[in-house]
Amino acid sequence: MKRHLTLILSLCSSLLIFLLSLFQWDLDDRIGKYVSPYIWLIFVIPFFLLLTLWTGIYLFSSRKWLPLVIQVITVVLWFFIPFEQLNLDINFKLHQQKREEVAAKIQKGILKPDEANYPSFNFLPNEPDLSSLITLPKEYASVSRGRDEVAVETKGEATSVLFFTNLGLFSHFSGFVYDPNNRKPSSGDFGLKFEEIKKLQRNWYYISY
C-alpha cells in the first residue's frame, strides 16, 4: 500500500504541475494574477519538493525508482515545454467565441468608449489611447487579460478590437486583434507601437511589443 501511495502521489503532483502550467492564465483570471503566484510558492512547489525528497528516500529504502523518475521527468519537461505559447493557444481557443461576441457588439454600437470626451493621449509610454478604451461587462471579463478593457481602432466603417493577453514591464504588451475585414494591423493602431504581427486565422492577428 505504501509503495502504491508514493507512486500515486508522484503522479498526482506531476499532473498538478502540468495542469496549473497549462491553464495558468485562466487561473489568474479566476483568482487574480497577484494571488496565483502564492498558490505556487506556498502549496504547489513545497509539496512537489517535499515529495521529490521523499521519493529519493523511498528509492534507497525500498529500491523502487519509478516515483523519483517521474519527479525528475516532470522537472525536465517543465523547463522544456513552451507553456507560455501553449497558454496563448489555449486561451485563444477557449475565449474566441466570447471575443467575437464583444467585437460584434462594438460594431453594432452596443459597447462604446466610456467617455466621449476622453483625452486621446496618455502620460505613460506605449499605453493605448484613453479614447480607444472600452470597459467590458462582467460576463466578458476573461477575454482581455490583465485589464477589464479592450482597445478599438476605427478605420472607415470597420472597427478593429484589441484584446490584451499580457501587460509587461517597460511598455511591453501582447494581444489578439480582431478585424472584421481581415485587415492586418499596423504599428500605431490603438495608439500603440508594436513589432510582432502574426496572423492566426481569418480576421485574427497576434501583436506584441
N, C-alpha and C positions, 0 to 999 in steps of 0.2 A: 504493500500500500504506500509506504514511504517513497519507494522508487517511482511509482506512478504519479504521486503527488508532485514530486520535484519536476518531473517531465511535463506535467500539465501546467504547473506554474511557469515554467520556462516558455512553453508555447504561448500561454496567455500574455505574458509580459512582452514577448516579441510581437504578437498580434496587436497589442495595445499601442506599442510604439509606432507601428506602421499605419494603423488606422488614424491615430492622432496626427501623424505627419501628413497623411493624405487629405484629411479634412480639417486642417489647421485653420483655414480661412473661415469656414463655416462655424468652427468652434469660437473663433474671435468674434464673429457676428452675434453669436448667441449669448456669450458670457462677457464679452468685451476684450479687446486686444490687449488691455493692460492687466487683465485678470488671468488670461490663459497662460502667460509665462510662469506664473506662480504655481499653476497646476503641474507644469513640468518640473519646476525646481523643488517643490515641496513633496509631491507624490510620485510622479512617474519616474524621474531619474533616480531618486533614492531607492525606490522599490526595485528598479532594474539593476542598480549597482549591488544592492544587498543580495539580490537573487543570484547575480553572477558570482559573487563571493561564495555564496552557499553552494552553487554548482561546482565550484573549484574544490571546496572542502569535500563535497559529496563524491567527486571523482577519486580523490585519494582514499576515502573511507570505503567506498563500495566498488571502485573500478568501473563505474558506469560513466562513460564520456559524453553520451548524446546530449544531456541538458546543457553542459558547458559549450559544446559545439554550436548548439542553437543560439546561445547568447553571443558567441563570437561572430557567427554569421550575421546575426541581426545588426551588430555594430558595424561590420564591414558594409553591408547593404545600405544601412542608414546614411553612411558617408558618400556612397557612390550613386545611389538612386536620386535622380533630379526631382526631388519633392516639390520644389518651387514651381517648376514647369508643369508637373502633374496637378498641383493645386490650381494653377491657372487654367488648365484644360478642363478639370472637373468643375471649377466654378463657372466657366463659360457655358458648359452644357447644362448644369443644374439650374442656372438662372436666366438662360437665354429667352425663354418664353416670357418671363416677367419683364425682362428688359425691353422686349419688343412691345409689350403692352404699354410700358411707360413711354416709349418712343411714339406709339400711335396716339396716346393721349396728348402728348406735346404737339404733334402735328395737327390735331383737332382743336387745340387751344384749351383743352380741359386743364392741363397743367401749364402754368406760366411762371415767369420770374416773380419773386416775392414782392418786389417794389419796382414800379415802372421808372422811378427816378433814381435807381441805384447809381452810384458813380461807376464809370467804366474803367477805373484804374484800381490798382492795389499797391500798397506800400511794400509788400513782401515780394522778393524776386520770383519770377516764374510761377505766379499764382494765377488762377483763372480770373478773368474779368468778373467783378461782382455782378454786373448787369447780365451776365450769361448764366447765373446760377439759379436752379430751381430746387426748392426743398421738396423732398419726396414724402408722400403719405407713409404711415407706419407699415402698411402691408407691403411696401416696396423697399423697406429699409435695407434689405440684404443685397440689393442689386448694385450698390455703389459702396465699395469697401473703404472704411476709414473716415467717411463723412456721409451725412444723410442728404447729400445734394448731388445733382448731375449738372454738367455744363452744356450749353447749347450754342450752336453756330448756325445762323440762318444765312443762306445764300440763295437769292431768288425766292422760290416758293417752297423749297425743301429745307428742312432743319436737321442738322446732324446732332447727335446726342453722345456725350462722353460720359461713360460710367467708369469711375475710378476703381482701380484694383490695388493700388499701392500709393501711399504718400510718404516718400522717404525724406532723408535729410538733404540739405543743400540744394533745394529746388528740384530734386529728382522725384519722378512720379511715373505711373503707368496706368493704362486703362483701355477699355474696349470702346470703340467708336461705332455707332450705328448710323448709316446714311441710307435713306430710303431710295436714293438714286444710284447707289453703289459708287458714289464719288469718293476717290481717295483723299484722305485728309491732307492738309498742308500745314507745315510748321507756321505757327502764328494763329491758327484757328483756336477758338476758345480763349484767346488772349495768352496762349502758352507757346513756348518753343519746345520742340521735341526732335529727336534724332532718329529713332527707330519707327518705321511704319511697316507693318506686316499684315497682309490680307489673310483673314481666317476663313471666310466663305463669303458668298454673295451678301452685300450690304454690311459686312462686319470687318473691322480692322482692329489691330492691336497697335497702340502707340506707346512710346516711353521716352524718358529723358534721364 
